[in-house]
Amino acid sequence: MLRGAALVTERRDANRILYSLAPDRLALSVGDFLSNVCPEQIVLRVVREKKSKAKTSASKKSGGSQKRAAPAPTAKAARA
């Protein structure tokens, strides 16, 4: 059934058949299922994609080398 649904791939090794998950196809199937069961999942996915695209475009504009700011000192470190 899984092979018929293209959720697994198979590779023959002598007299054995080795099965592997097809991650892209599996992710799409699970995503479709969740979209039907939990409609707000669609909204969350769109929000995540927009954030990801924004990060990618910001990285390209800055030349791809964003420096991270040093963490702010904590109260404990300030007392020391």
N, C-alpha and C positions, 0 to 999 in steps of 0.2 A: 504493500500500500504506500509506504513512504517513497519507494523508488518511483512508483506510478505518479505520485504527486510531485516528483522532482525535488523532494526534500533531502534526499541522500544521493551520493554517487557511489559507484562500486568500482573496485579494482581487483582483478583476479591475480592470485599468487599461487601458482601450482594448482593444488586441489582446493584452495580456500578462496573465499570471496570476502574481501575487506570493504566495509562500508564506512563512509564518512559523511558527516552532515554537510549540506550545501548552505553555508551561512547566509548568503544574500537572499536566496529563495526562502529560507526559514525565517529570516528577519521580516521579509515582506508578508509572509503568511501570519506570523504572530502580530505584526502591526495591523493587518486587516482585521484579525480577530479582536484585538483590543479596541480598535475603532468602533466596531459594532457593539461590543460589550460596554465600553467606557468612552462615550463620545468626546469627553473633555480631553482625552488622549490626543486627539487631532489638534486641538488648540495648543497643548503643551509642545507637541512636535514642531508646529509652525513657529512658536516662540523660540525654541532651541535653535532651529535653523536660522532664524533671523539674527540671533546673537552670534552664532558661528560665522555667518557671512560678515557681520559687522567687525568681528575680531580679525577676520582674514583681510578685509579691505583696509582696516587701520594698520595692520602689520605691513601691508604693501606700501601704504602711503609714507610710513616712517622708515622705509628701507629694509624692513624685515627684522630689524634688530631692536626690539623693545627692551629697555633696561627696567628691571624691577626696583622699586623703591625699597630702601632698607626698612625693616619693620620698626614701628614706633616703640620706643623704650617703655617698658612696663613700670608700674609704680614701684615694684620691688627693685628693679634695676636702677631706678632714679634715686632710691634711698641708699644704695651701696656706694 
